[in-house]
Amino acid sequence: MSELLFEEFEEVSAKQWKQKIQFELKGEDYNEKLVTKTRDGIHIKPFYHSEDLKDPTHIPGPGKWNICEKIYVASEAKSNRKALEVLKKGAEHLWFILPSEKIDISVLFKDIDLNNTTVYLGFEFLSEEFILKLEEFLKGKEHNIFLQNDIIGNLARSGNWYFNLAEDHKKLEKIIGNKGDYKGVLSVDGTLYQNAGATIPQELAYCLAHANEYLNHFATASPDALKKELLFLISTGTNYFFEIAKLRALRLLFATLAAEYELPPNCQILSQPTKRDKTLYDYNVNLLRTTTQSMSAVLGGANAVYNSPYDAIYHKNNEFGDRIARNQLLVLKHESYLDKVSNAADGAYYIENLSLQLAEKALEIFKEIEAGGGFLKQLKEGIIQKKIVESAGKEQAKFDSGELVLIGTNKFENKEDKMKQDLELYPFLKMNPRKTLIQPILEKRLAEKLEQERLERE
């Protein structure tokens, strides 16, 4: 029946579609009326056609995605109990944030099946001694562990090295040169650029240039370590289709970069929703935001998705918020069937076209960074920070004017909504004057100024 149906319709070219649209516009300008210009430098057309993809590019995805749970390790025993509990409730990957090198790994990993559970270890310190202890514990054990060593990310976020440039690199060389059979030993924290207000092409370019610093430095120092998968931490933002395309573009860009170093093209992507659009007032809307942002990550090809709780910006970690966040991902996976098809965006003309456009624009920025001496040099000179501040300022102006809408905050807000008594955490950018080597890149939510004004009026 489908064959008979399609035989009754002639194929329509892109030119014919455009002619029909021009006729319906009755003299209105096509580009002014129907082409949308975005802050990412992309012009969105009213329709896309197979002719927009003369040479389709296959972007390999991970094949499957996994639900990840993040656990800040204040107590090894409590964190271990929580890890075992969330694994029973649907989590598949674990992401431990370790604040101190004194953490007892044997207590933290007790009864966790490391062979069948991928574990990401995020460090708030740089310690070769801790990695040696970890290696000793793991000796003879099968495991799937990614180490999040990112000294450049720490510099960008804090404004300082852990120790100094030479010492940080020396310690990192020893860490990634150890004999531990880790799935990955280096990471690139791209969440910082997104949460600070970078455009998508900037975010992609900075992630690529950030990664290139490691690949270039360790190509001779520890070439075997580079054969392991590089881990990208990515935040998905508000523009649903663009965020799907962003992750696809990242894989395409990294594969291109890896080929220059004769390395495997695959990378690991651990995704989470952005903080930038999260709001204090009408906080339940955050549930809708994190749902679509998690969907973007899944359809874009993330290996693992962590969903931040709807109340994360103002409540301390709590079981209810964590459960709701995890259940959102369980619904996407088991009730929306988003685990049934890999590379779901393949063949979608719009997303395919966006992926290539974003990759091309990011590559242009990447080349400018490399021509200017590389990411680290431009970070030290404040060029990267300046570019992000400019982009963030333009986005902030759109929010302040009402052009960029956050429902419940700058449109359809509930005047009776009170939040002052519910604050367990300080939800705004903290400014603690201290001496830094470079200007740190600062994360800031769009609604902060408006929320502070509303809190003062309560």
C-alpha positions in Angstrom: 0.0 0.0 0.0 2.8 2.4 0.8 4.4 1.8 -2.6 1.1 2.7 -4.3 0.7 5.8 -2.1 4.1 7.2 -3.0 3.7 6.4 -6.7 0.8 8.9 -6.8 3.0 11.8 -5.8 5.8 13.3 -7.8 9.1 14.2 -6.1 9.2 17.9 -5.3 12.6 19.8 -5.5 13.7 22.4 -3.0 13.4 25.0 -5.8 9.8 24.1 -6.3 9.0 24.4 -2.6 10.7 27.8 -2.4 8.8 29.0 -5.4 5.5 27.9 -3.8 6.5 29.7 -0.5 7.4 32.9 -2.4 4.0 32.9 -4.1 2.2 32.5 -0.8 4.2 35.4 0.7 2.6 37.7 -1.7 5.6 39.9 -2.2 7.0 39.7 1.4 10.8 39.1 1.6 11.5 35.4 2.1 14.7 36.0 4.2 13.2 38.7 6.4 9.9 36.9 7.0 10.8 33.2 7.3 14.6 32.9 7.9 15.4 33.0 11.7 18.8 34.3 12.7 20.2 32.8 15.9 22.8 34.0 18.4 24.9 31.0 17.3 25.3 32.5 13.8 23.0 30.0 12.2 20.2 31.0 9.9 17.3 28.6 10.2 15.3 28.1 7.0 11.5 27.4 7.0 12.1 23.9 5.5 14.9 21.5 4.8 15.3 19.1 1.8 17.5 16.2 0.8 19.3 18.7 -1.4 20.6 20.3 1.8 22.6 17.1 2.4 24.4 16.4 -0.8 27.1 14.5 1.1 25.6 13.2 4.3 28.1 12.6 7.0 27.7 9.5 9.2 28.3 10.5 12.8 28.9 7.4 14.9 26.9 7.3 18.2 27.5 5.2 21.3 24.8 2.7 20.4 23.1 3.0 23.8 22.8 5.6 26.6 22.9 5.1 30.3 21.3 6.7 33.3 23.9 8.3 35.6 23.7 9.3 39.2 26.1 11.9 40.7 27.2 11.5 44.3 29.3 14.0 46.2 31.4 12.0 48.6 31.2 13.7 52.0 31.1 10.3 53.8 32.4 7.1 52.1 30.0 4.8 53.9 26.9 7.0 53.2 27.9 7.5 49.6 28.4 3.7 49.2 24.9 3.0 50.6 23.4 5.6 48.3 25.3 4.2 45.3 24.0 0.7 46.0 20.5 2.0 46.5 20.3 4.1 43.3 21.7 1.2 41.3 18.7 -0.9 42.5 16.4 2.0 41.5 17.4 2.3 37.9 20.8 4.1 37.8 23.3 2.4 35.5 26.4 4.6 35.8 27.9 6.2 38.9 29.6 9.6 39.1 31.5 10.2 42.3 32.8 13.7 43.1 35.8 13.3 45.5 36.7 16.4 47.6 39.7 14.9 49.3 42.6 12.5 48.6 41.9 11.0 52.0 38.8 9.3 50.7 38.9 5.5 51.5 38.2 3.8 48.1 37.7 0.4 49.7 34.7 1.7 51.7 33.3 3.8 48.9 33.4 0.8 46.4 32.2 -1.9 48.8 29.9 -4.4 47.1 29.7 -2.3 43.9 30.0 -4.5 40.8 32.7 -2.5 39.1 32.8 -4.9 36.2 29.3 -4.1 35.1 28.9 -0.6 36.4 30.7 2.3 34.7 32.1 4.7 37.3 33.3 8.3 36.7 35.6 9.7 39.3 35.7 13.5 39.5 38.5 15.0 41.5 38.6 18.3 43.4 42.4 17.8 43.8 45.4 16.5 41.9 47.2 13.7 43.6 49.5 11.1 42.2 49.5 9.3 45.6 45.7 8.9 45.5 45.8 7.3 42.0 48.5 4.9 43.2 46.2 3.9 46.1 43.3 3.5 43.7 45.5 1.4 41.4 46.5 -0.8 44.3 42.9 -1.4 45.3 41.8 -2.2 41.7 44.7 -4.6 41.1 43.3 -7.9 39.7 39.8 -6.5 39.5 37.8 -6.0 36.3 36.4 -2.5 36.2 35.0 0.3 33.9 36.4 3.5 35.5 37.0 6.9 33.9 39.3 9.3 35.7 38.3 13.0 35.4 41.8 14.6 35.3 41.4 18.2 33.9 44.1 20.7 35.1 43.2 23.2 32.3 39.5 23.0 33.4 40.5 23.7 36.9 42.5 26.7 35.8 39.6 28.1 33.7 37.1 27.6 36.6 39.2 28.7 39.6 41.7 31.0 37.9 44.6 29.0 39.4 46.6 25.8 38.8 46.3 23.2 41.6 50.0 23.9 42.3 51.7 25.7 39.3 51.9 25.0 35.5 55.1 22.9 35.7 54.0 20.9 38.8 50.5 20.3 37.5 51.8 18.9 34.2 54.4 16.8 36.0 51.8 15.3 38.3 49.4 14.7 35.5 52.0 13.0 33.4 52.7 10.6 36.2 49.0 10.0 36.8 48.1 9.2 33.2 51.3 7.2 32.7 50.4 4.7 35.4 49.6 1.1 34.6 46.0 1.2 35.7 43.6 -0.2 33.1 41.2 2.7 33.1 38.7 3.4 30.4 39.8 7.0 30.3 42.3 9.2 32.2 41.7 12.7 30.8 38.6 14.8 30.7 37.4 18.1 29.3 34.9 20.1 31.3 32.8 21.8 28.7 29.9 22.5 31.1 31.8 25.6 32.3 31.7 27.3 28.9 27.9 26.6 28.4 26.9 27.6 31.9 29.0 30.9 31.6 27.0 31.9 28.5 29.1 30.8 25.5 27.3 30.2 22.2 27.2 26.7 20.9 30.0 27.2 18.3 32.1 28.8 21.0 31.4 25.9 23.4 32.4 23.3 20.7 35.5 25.2 19.7 36.6 25.7 23.3 36.1 22.0 24.0 38.1 21.1 20.9 40.9 23.5 21.7 40.9 22.4 25.3 41.2 18.8 24.2 43.9 19.7 21.7 46.1 21.1 24.5 46.2 17.6 26.1 46.6 15.7 22.8 49.4 18.0 21.7 51.2 17.9 25.1 50.9 14.2 25.8 51.4 12.9 22.2 55.1 12.4 23.1 54.9 12.3 26.9 52.3 9.5 27.2 51.0 8.4 23.8 49.5 5.2 25.2 47.3 7.1 27.6 45.8 9.1 24.7 44.6 5.8 23.1 42.0 5.7 25.9 38.7 7.5 25.5 38.8 11.2 26.2 35.8 12.2 28.4 33.8 15.3 27.6 31.5 16.8 30.3 28.8 18.6 28.4 25.8 20.7 29.5 22.8 20.7 27.2 20.9 24.0 26.9 17.5 25.4 26.0 17.6 25.1 22.2 16.3 21.5 21.8 17.3 20.7 18.2 20.5 22.8 18.4 21.6 20.8 21.4 21.0 17.5 19.6 23.1 18.8 16.8 25.8 20.1 19.2 26.6 16.7 20.6 26.7 15.2 17.1 29.0 18.1 16.0 31.3 17.4 18.9 31.7 13.8 17.9 32.4 14.8 14.3 35.0 17.5 15.4 36.8 15.2 17.8 37.0 12.5 15.2 38.6 15.0 12.9 41.1 16.1 15.5 41.9 12.6 16.7 42.7 11.6 13.1 45.5 14.3 13.1 47.1 12.4 16.0 46.4 9.0 14.6 44.1 8.2 17.5 40.8 6.4 17.7 37.9 8.6 16.7 35.6 7.8 19.6 35.1 9.9 22.7 33.0 9.5 25.8 30.3 12.1 26.5 28.8 12.6 30.0 25.9 15.0 29.7 23.8 17.0 32.2 21.3 19.9 31.9 22.5 23.4 31.9 22.3 25.6 35.0 21.9 28.8 33.0 18.1 28.6 32.5 17.2 27.2 35.9 15.0 29.4 38.1 14.3 29.9 41.8 10.7 31.0 41.3 8.1 28.6 39.8 10.8 26.0 40.2 8.6 23.2 38.9 9.2 24.5 35.4 12.7 23.3 35.9 11.3 19.7 35.5 10.2 20.5 32.0 13.5 22.2 31.2 15.6 19.3 32.4 13.4 16.8 30.6 13.9 18.3 27.2 17.6 19.0 27.8 18.0 15.3 28.8 16.2 14.3 25.6 18.6 16.4 23.6 21.5 14.6 25.2 20.0 11.2 24.5 19.1 11.9 20.8 22.4 13.7 20.3 24.4 10.7 21.3 25.6 11.0 24.9 27.0 7.9 26.5 25.6 8.7 29.8 23.1 11.3 31.1 22.9 12.8 34.6 19.8 14.8 35.3 20.1 17.5 37.9 17.2 17.8 40.4 14.6 20.5 39.9 15.6 22.2 43.2 19.3 21.8 42.9 20.0 25.5 42.9 18.4 26.3 46.3 18.0 23.0 48.2 20.7 20.7 49.7 20.9 17.3 48.1 17.8 15.4 49.1 16.2 12.0 48.3 13.0 13.4 46.8 14.8 15.7 44.3 17.2 12.9 43.3 14.4 10.4 42.9 12.3 12.7 40.6 15.4 13.5 38.5 16.2 9.8 38.1 12.6 9.0 37.3 12.6 11.5 34.5 15.3 9.5 32.8 13.6 6.2 33.6 10.5 7.5 31.9 12.5 8.6 28.8 14.2 5.3 28.6 11.6 2.7 29.5 8.3 4.5 28.7 9.3 6.8 25.9 11.5 4.1 24.4 14.4 6.4 23.7 16.7 3.4 24.2 15.3 1.5 21.2 17.0 3.3 18.4 20.6 4.4 18.1 21.6 7.5 16.1 17.9 8.5 16.0 18.8 11.9 14.4 20.4 10.3 11.4 18.6 11.3 8.2 16.8 14.2 9.7 17.6 16.9 7.2 17.3 19.8 9.6 19.5 18.2 12.4 22.0 16.8 9.9 22.4 20.3 8.4 22.6 22.0 11.8 25.3 19.5 12.9 27.5 20.3 10.0 26.9 24.1 10.3 27.8 24.1 14.0 30.9 22.0 13.3 32.0 24.4 10.6 31.5 27.5 12.7 33.3 25.8 15.6 36.2 24.8 13.4 36.6 28.4 12.3 36.9 29.6 15.9 39.2 26.7 16.7 41.5 27.7 13.9 41.6 31.3 15.2 42.5 30.0 18.7 45.3 27.8 17.3 46.6 30.7 15.1 46.6 32.9 18.3 48.9 30.5 20.2 46.5 27.9 21.5 43.7 27.6 24.1 45.9 27.9 27.1 47.7 31.0 25.8 44.4 32.7 25.0 43.0 31.7 28.4 46.0 33.3 30.1 45.5 36.5 28.0 41.8 36.7 28.9 40.7 36.4 25.3 38.5 33.3 25.9 36.9 35.0 29.0 36.2 38.2 27.0 34.5 36.3 24.2 32.3 34.4 26.6 31.4 37.6 28.6 30.3 39.3 25.3 28.1 36.3 24.3 26.6 36.0 27.8 25.9 39.7 27.8 23.9 39.5 24.6 21.9 36.6 25.9 21.3 38.4 29.2 20.1 41.5 27.4 17.5 39.3 25.5 16.3 37.9 28.8 16.1 41.3 30.5 14.1 42.7 27.6 11.7 39.8 27.6 12.7 38.5 24.2 14.2 35.4 25.8 11.5 34.0 28.0 11.7 31.8 31.1 8.1 30.9 32.0 7.3 31.8 35.6 10.2 34.1 35.9 10.1 37.0 33.4 6.7 36.0 31.9 3.5 34.6 33.6 5.2 34.9 37.0 3.2 34.2 40.1 3.3 37.4 42.2 2.3 35.4 45.3 5.3 33.0 45.0 7.6 33.3 48.0 11.0 31.6 48.2 13.0 33.4 50.9 12.2 30.8 53.6 13.0 27.8 51.3 16.6 28.8 50.6 19.0 26.1 51.9 21.8 27.1 49.5 22.9 30.5 48.2 21.5 30.4 44.6 23.5 33.3 43.1 27.0 33.9 41.8 29.4 34.1 44.8 32.1 36.8 44.6 34.9 36.0 46.9 37.9 38.3 46.3 41.1 36.3 46.1 44.3 36.4 44.1 44.2 34.4 40.9 46.7 33.8 38.1 44.0 34.5 35.4 40.5 35.8 35.3 38.3 32.7 36.1 35.3 31.9 33.8 32.2 32.4 35.9 29.0 30.5 35.7 25.9 32.6 36.1 22.1 31.9 35.6 20.1 34.3 33.5 17.5 35.0 36.2 19.8 35.9 39.1 19.3 39.7 39.1 15.6 39.5 38.7 15.3 36.9 41.5 17.4 38.9 43.9 15.1 41.9 43.3 12.1 39.7 44.0 13.6 38.3 47.2 14.2 41.8 48.5 10.6 42.6 48.0 9.2 39.6 49.9 
